[in-house]
Amino acid sequence: MSFYVYNTITRKKDEFIPVVPGKVGMYTCGPTVYNYAHIGNLRTYIFEDVLKKSLEYAGYKVKHVMNVTDVGHLQSDGDEGEDKMALGASREKKTVWEIAKFYEEAFLDDCKKLNVKRPNVVCRATEHIKEMINFIEVLEKKGYTYQSNGNVYFEIDKFKDYTKLANLSIEELEAGSRIEVDPNKKNPLDFVLWFTNSKFKNQIMQWESPWGRGFPGWHLECSTMSMKYLGDRIDIHCGGIDHIPVHHTNEIAQSEAYSGKKWVNYWMHGEFLVLDGGKMSKSTGDFLTVKRLEEEGFSPLDYRYFCLQSRYRKQLIFSFENLDAARKSFKALKKRIATILENVCENDRFNNENINIYNEKFKKQISDDLNIPNAFTVLLDVLKDENLTNLEKKFLIEDFDKVLSLELTSVEKDLSNIDVESIENLIKERNEARSSKNYARADEIRDQLLKMNIEILDSKEGTTWRLK
């Protein structure tokens, strides 16, 4: 069965044909580790996780590489604004190295909670400076760069088809990018490969280079590290749609200038999660995290289920009301599945022909540019098919969950034997102890609750609890 994906660069669904038969080289833009990932960011990682697992379900062996941006990313993709790592360090009175380590671990922990499988390779920008310098030297020898005011720039006018990914004219790209005027650039859309003279005079993360002591531009790392781990021909490159006009456009220009050939065959982009009329943004402080969802009483898998109810190329409107509706639907689904599991009999018929029919139906949907909502319809058909035994249903549910990753056959934690009133009273007593600065007693109550397998979550809105 053919696998189809919507390819941003062709503007249509294309049949997926890998560079190496049976294998997929997949690169995804990773986090800039200066703050927590917000749930809008994480929607993209869920989409990429489903893509990888769908390809694996279809029989491909996937090598997935993701970068971690721990240097060089300014607030604006167009080489303007503040250094994001420095912003994080200043905000929290820590070193940039401490900030990078903390938020990388926080990001990976969020992904684990969301059942997003760790990439085969997670590569940090700061550990690939030598490769970036070598990459720039090749571009320099080929005549694609120039130096101005101590910085090394990529000259986009030397690269034809610069606009092919965004499918916009140069004028449209300039208008849409809102780039501040940089008198050091020949063209406003030229971008920095190496900074030696930025406005950050006390930049902590700096390295020696042939052009002087400095640090790399953000766009450079993805090209350099993807080629190191996947070669100079990549099957699939993913990211959010906001990366199309600048970041991914610049990646293509420098990568194809470097290698002299086509770099990526399929570009796939996830749409925004929309909150109150606009996309979630860290720059405005208007963003929600997995931790916040947990504090509101939601499971990270409630959010994964919520995301999977919509196509990845469609904007998804978030509200706690919408998330709550998804949670109720998810619980109802798991309750139906639990009833099936309770009635599985070892002597049930197991007919491979029945299994194969539904395998093919499920594979058809996920192979149609990840039509996960329709894949759920196949799952529901399995649950209500009276011609299937419960053993066959159990097998299919577990099989489909290799892609959905919702722990569909896990048993819900039983709250029937929990003394909720006692827990609430202990939490109330702990809050009173904290208010009166009796922190020793507050800690005792927390420990007492932990022994009862109760985890408490504090937030500005109050204290909630959950079973560990």
C-alpha positions as a printed Julia matrix, in Angstrom:
468×3 Matrix{Float64}:
   0.0     0.0    0.0
   1.36    3.42  -0.95
   1.98    6.06   1.72
   0.98    9.66   0.88
   2.03   12.9    2.58
   1.2    16.53   1.91
   4.43   18.04   0.64
   4.71   21.77   1.36
   7.11   22.35  -1.5
   4.82   20.8   -4.16
   1.58   21.98  -2.51
  -0.06   18.57  -2.95
  -0.25   15.08  -1.56
   2.68   13.1   -2.92
   3.33    9.4   -2.81
   6.18    8.8   -0.4
   9.17    7.19  -2.08
  12.24    6.99   0.17
  15.81    7.62  -0.97
  16.76    4.15   0.3
  14.01    1.53  -0.13
  12.47    0.5    3.18
  14.25    3.2    5.17
  13.31    6.76   6.15
  15.65    9.58   7.14
  13.53   12.06   9.1
  14.67   15.37  10.59
  12.55   17.51  12.9
  13.27   20.97  14.28
  13.68   20.64  18.04
  13.21   23.04  20.95
  15.07   26.21  21.81
  15.77   25.4   25.43
  15.28   28.71  27.21
  11.78   28.11  28.61
   9.17   25.38  28.92
   7.65   24.09  25.7
   4.06   25.27  25.43
   1.26   22.96  24.33
   1.19   24.63  20.91
   4.82   23.61  20.39
   4.02   20.14  21.66
   1.19   19.68  19.17
   3.87   19.7   16.45
   5.91   17.04  18.26
   2.8    14.88  18.64
   2.16   15.16  14.88
   5.78   14.21  14.14
   5.53   11.28  16.55
   2.41   10.01  14.79
   4.15   10.39  11.43
   7.12    8.33  12.56
   4.95    5.62  14.12
   2.69    5.52  11.04
   5.7     5.0    8.79
   6.91    2.25  11.1
   3.44    0.68  11.08
   3.6     0.73   7.28
   6.82   -1.26   7.45
   9.55    1.39   7.15
  12.61    1.6    9.35
  12.82    5.23  10.5
  15.93    7.08  11.63
  14.72   10.22  13.38
  17.09   13.1   14.16
  16.13   16.18  16.21
  18.26   19.17  17.15
  18.31   21.03  20.45
  18.94   24.76  19.99
  21.07   25.83  22.94
  22.87   28.71  21.19
  22.35   31.27  18.45
  18.56   31.65  18.35
  17.5    35.29  18.48
  13.89   36.32  19.11
  13.38   37.08  15.42
  14.15   34.55  12.72
  15.62   37.46  10.77
  18.7    37.9   13.02
  17.05   40.54  15.23
  15.86   40.74  18.81
  17.37   39.38  21.99
  19.27   36.14  22.43
  16.71   33.64  23.72
  19.24   31.76  25.85
  20.47   35.0   27.43
  16.87   36.01  28.11
  16.28   32.77  30.0
  19.5    33.11  31.98
  18.69   36.72  32.93
  15.12   35.84  33.89
  16.16   33.05  36.24
  19.56   34.32  37.42
  21.3    31.19  36.11
  24.02   30.52  33.56
  23.01   29.81  29.98
  24.4    26.29  30.38
  22.18   25.67  33.41
  19.17   27.05  31.55
  19.85   24.83  28.53
  20.23   21.67  30.61
  17.14   22.33  32.74
  14.77   23.11  29.87
  16.06   20.34  27.63
  15.27   17.85  30.4
  11.88   19.5   30.98
  11.07   19.22  27.27
  12.04   15.55  27.08
  10.01   14.87  30.22
   6.94   16.51  28.65
   7.42   14.38  25.53
   7.64   11.24  27.66
   4.37   12.14  29.39
   2.74   12.6   25.98
   4.09    9.24  24.76
   6.2    11.0   22.15
   8.99    8.57  21.35
  12.51    9.92  21.78
  14.3    10.47  18.44
  17.13    8.12  17.5
  19.5    11.09  17.66
  19.07   14.19  19.83
  21.89   16.57  18.92
  22.81   19.85  20.63
  23.99   22.83  18.64
  26.81   23.58  21.09
  28.32   20.15  20.45
  28.56   20.68  16.68
  30.36   24.0   16.34
  33.28   22.45  14.44
  30.9    21.0   11.84
  29.17   24.37  11.45
  32.47   26.15  10.87
  33.42   23.57   8.22
  30.0    24.04   6.58
  30.51   27.82   6.34
  33.98   27.34   4.88
  32.53   25.25   2.04
  29.88   27.92   1.33
  32.63   30.55   1.4
  34.74   28.67  -1.14
  31.71   28.33  -3.41
  31.09   32.08  -3.31
  27.8    32.16  -1.4
  28.99   34.28   1.53
  30.3    37.73   2.31
  31.62   39.44   5.42
  30.27   42.69   6.75
  30.87   44.39  10.09
  32.64   41.27  11.31
  29.78   38.87  10.54
  29.5    36.21   7.84
  26.31   36.4    5.76
  24.7    34.06   3.22
  23.9    35.98   0.04
  20.48   34.79  -1.12
  20.81   36.43  -4.55
  23.51   33.86  -5.34
  21.01   31.02  -4.83
  18.24   30.65  -7.38
  14.82   29.4   -6.31
  15.21   30.94  -2.84
  11.43   31.38  -2.64
  10.39   27.88  -3.71
   9.31   26.55  -0.29
   7.28   29.56   0.8
   5.98   30.07  -2.77
   6.17   33.83  -2.26
   8.02   36.56  -4.11
  11.06   38.24  -2.57
   8.92   41.32  -1.95
   6.26   39.24  -0.19
   8.88   37.54   1.96
  10.37   40.9    2.93
   6.95   42.32   3.8
   5.94   39.27   5.81
   9.16   38.9    7.74
   9.03   42.34   9.38
  12.82   42.42   9.36
  14.47   45.5   10.81
  16.81   47.31   8.45
  20.34   45.98   8.76
  22.77   48.25   6.87
  25.35   45.45   6.88
  23.25   43.23   4.6
  23.28   43.47   0.82
  19.72   42.13   0.76
  17.35   42.39   3.74
  16.73   38.64   3.47
  20.41   37.69   3.65
  21.05   35.84   6.9
  23.9    35.45   9.35
  25.95   32.27   9.32
  28.43   33.44  11.97
  28.3    36.36  14.38
  31.56   37.92  15.54
  30.15   41.39  16.06
  26.65   41.25  17.5
  25.0    43.59  19.99
  25.66   41.0   22.71
  29.12   42.2   23.68
  29.27   39.89  26.69
  27.9    36.82  24.95
  28.95   33.86  27.1
  28.64   31.15  24.45
  31.41   31.97  21.97
  33.95   29.94  19.99
  37.04   30.64  17.94
  36.56   30.58  14.17
  38.41   31.67  11.0
  36.31   34.87  11.06
  36.92   35.69  14.71
  35.52   34.67  18.07
  31.75   34.42  17.96
  28.76   32.12  17.64
  26.7    30.54  14.82
  23.44   31.77  13.37
  20.37   29.7   14.2
  19.54   28.43  10.7
  22.96   26.83  10.28
  22.61   24.12  12.92
  19.76   22.2   11.28
  21.55   21.88   7.94
  24.82   20.88   9.55
  23.5    18.31  12.0
  20.94   16.75   9.68
  23.65   16.09   7.12
  26.0    14.67   9.73
  23.49   12.07  10.88
  21.33   11.52   7.79
  23.55   12.41   4.84
  23.0    15.12   2.24
  19.73   13.61   0.95
  16.89   13.55   3.46
  13.49   11.97   3.01
  11.34   14.1    5.36
  11.89   17.37   7.2
   9.19   18.52   9.64
   8.35   21.56  11.72
   5.67   24.14  12.42
   4.23   26.26   9.62
   5.86   29.35  11.13
   9.22   27.97  10.0
   8.31   27.99   6.3
   9.06   31.58   5.17
  12.35   32.14   6.98
  13.96   29.26   8.87
  13.24   26.41   6.47
  13.68   28.65   3.43
  17.14   29.57   4.68
  17.95   25.95   5.5
  17.2    24.94   1.91
  19.31   27.75   0.46
  22.43   27.0    2.49
  22.07   23.2    2.29
  21.59   23.0   -1.47
  24.3    25.61  -2.03
  26.59   23.41   0.1
  25.83   20.07  -1.59
  24.9    21.25  -5.07
  21.81   19.02  -5.16
  18.29   18.65  -3.81
  18.37   18.29  -0.03
  14.9    17.27   1.24
  12.27   15.35  -0.74
   9.23   15.93   1.5
   8.55   18.95   3.69
   5.76   18.5    6.25
   4.44   21.25   8.51
   2.02   21.22  11.43
  -0.57   23.97  11.89
  -0.97   26.22  14.92
  -2.83   25.56  18.11
  -5.02   28.63  18.47
  -5.87   30.21  21.81
  -8.32   33.09  22.17
  -8.03   34.2   18.57
  -4.27   33.83  18.17
  -1.46   31.33  18.3
   0.22   30.61  21.62
   3.35   32.7   22.15
   6.13   32.65  24.71
   7.13   36.19  23.82
   3.85   37.52  25.18
   3.82   35.16  28.16
   0.5    33.84  26.86
   1.16   30.12  26.86
   0.12   26.91  28.58
   2.35   24.01  29.56
   1.81   20.32  30.24
   2.34   21.08  33.92
  -0.49   23.61  33.82
  -2.8    21.05  32.22
  -1.93   18.61  34.99
  -2.62   21.26  37.61
  -6.05   21.68  36.07
  -6.64   17.95  36.53
  -5.98   16.76  32.98
  -3.74   13.91  31.95
  -1.07   14.57  29.27
  -2.76   11.8   27.28
  -6.03   13.74  27.42
  -4.16   16.41  25.47
  -2.65   13.88  23.04
  -6.14   12.49  22.4
  -7.45   16.05  21.9
  -4.75   16.73  19.28
  -5.42   13.47  17.45
  -9.06   14.38  16.87
  -7.96   16.93  14.25
  -5.81   16.7   11.12
  -2.28   18.02  11.69
  -2.63   20.53   8.82
  -5.72   22.13  10.33
  -5.68   24.84  12.98
  -6.87   23.49  16.3
  -8.76   25.75  18.69
  -7.83   25.16  22.31
  -9.96   25.88  25.35
 -10.3    24.03  28.61
 -13.92   23.34  27.63
 -12.75   21.66  24.4
 -10.1    19.73  26.29
 -12.65   18.6   28.85
 -14.94   17.36  26.09
 -12.02   15.39  24.65
 -11.24   13.96  28.07
 -14.81   12.73  28.49
 -14.72   11.15  25.04
 -11.35    9.53  25.8
 -12.63    8.11  29.11
 -15.72    6.73  27.42
 -13.52    5.08  24.79
 -11.29    3.49  27.41
 -14.33    2.32  29.38
 -15.65    0.5   26.29
 -12.23   -1.04  25.76
 -12.0    -2.09  29.43
 -15.3    -3.99  29.08
 -13.9    -5.87  26.08
 -10.69   -6.71  27.94
 -12.64   -8.02  30.93
 -14.42  -10.46  28.65
 -11.49  -11.83  26.68
 -11.4   -15.6   26.73
  -8.25  -17.56  25.96
 -10.36  -19.95  23.91
 -11.76  -17.16  21.73
 -11.41  -17.62  17.99
  -8.45  -15.79  16.46
  -8.85  -15.44  12.72
  -5.92  -13.81  10.91
  -8.16  -12.91   7.98
 -10.35  -10.78  10.29
  -7.23   -9.13  11.68
  -5.77   -8.41   8.25
  -8.97   -6.77   7.01
  -8.88   -4.21   9.82
  -5.1    -3.83   9.64
  -5.47   -2.76   6.02
  -8.34   -0.37   6.82
  -6.28    1.29   9.56
  -3.17    1.42   7.4
  -5.16    3.01   4.56
  -6.17    5.92   6.79
  -2.79    6.62   8.37
  -1.17    6.31   4.93
  -3.48    9.05   3.63
  -1.44   11.97   4.96
  -2.05   10.82   8.56
  -5.84   10.8    8.54
  -5.97    9.99  12.25
  -9.63   11.02  12.79
 -10.61    8.38  10.22
  -8.23    5.92  11.88
 -10.27    6.38  15.07
 -13.38    5.51  13.04
 -11.73    2.2   12.13
 -11.0     1.62  15.82
 -14.65    2.27  16.72
 -15.74   -0.13  13.98
 -13.58   -2.79  15.63
 -15.2    -2.18  19.02
 -18.73   -2.62  17.71
 -18.1    -5.43  15.21
 -20.09   -8.4   16.54
 -18.29  -10.74  14.15
 -14.99  -10.17  15.98
 -14.14  -12.04  19.15
 -12.92  -10.08  22.16
  -9.48  -11.63  21.68
  -9.35  -10.33  18.11
 -10.53   -6.92  19.28
  -7.85   -6.83  21.97
  -5.15   -7.61  19.42
  -6.37   -4.88  17.04
  -6.67   -2.27  19.8
  -3.1    -2.95  20.89
  -1.96   -2.95  17.28
  -3.56    0.42  16.47
  -2.17    1.86  19.68
   1.34    1.44  18.29
   0.49    4.59  16.31
  -2.05    6.31  18.58
   0.07    5.74  21.74
  -2.83    6.42  24.1
  -2.32    3.42  26.39
  -5.75    2.21  25.34
  -5.5    -1.12  27.15
  -4.12    0.26  30.42
  -6.44   -0.01  33.42
  -7.82    3.25  34.79
  -6.76    3.93  38.38
  -9.55    2.98  40.73
 -10.66    5.84  42.98
 -13.48    3.91  44.61
 -11.4     2.95  47.64
  -9.83    6.38  48.05
 -10.92    8.46  51.02
 -11.29   11.7   49.09
 -12.59   13.64  52.09
  -9.52   12.68  54.15
  -7.2    13.76  51.34
  -8.97   17.09  50.93
  -8.75   17.71  54.69
  -5.02   17.0   54.69
  -4.51   19.38  51.78
  -6.51   22.04  53.59
  -4.38   21.55  56.72
  -1.21   21.76  54.63
  -2.34   25.02  53.01
  -3.04   26.47  56.45
   0.41   25.36  57.64
   2.03   27.05  54.65
   0.05   30.24  55.27
   1.3    30.35  58.85
   4.86   29.58  57.65
   4.85   26.21  59.42
   6.76   24.62  56.55
   7.88   21.62  58.59
   4.26   20.57  59.1
   3.43   21.27  55.47
   6.28   18.97  54.41
   5.09   16.27  56.81
   1.64   16.32  55.21
   3.11   16.16  51.72
   5.17   13.11  52.76
   2.1    11.55  54.37
   0.16   11.96  51.14
   3.02   10.54  49.08
   2.95    7.4   51.24
  -0.71    7.13  50.28
   0.38    7.38  46.59
  -1.17   10.84  46.38
   0.77   13.52  44.51
  -0.15   17.15  45.16
   0.22   19.91  42.57
   0.52   23.54  43.61
  -0.33   26.42  41.28
  -1.47   30.03  41.45
  -5.05   28.78  41.17
  -4.69   26.47  44.19
  -3.72   22.91  45.06
  -4.94   19.79  43.29
  -4.04   16.11  43.7
  -3.8    12.91  41.72
  -2.88    9.26  42.17
   0.77    8.52  41.44
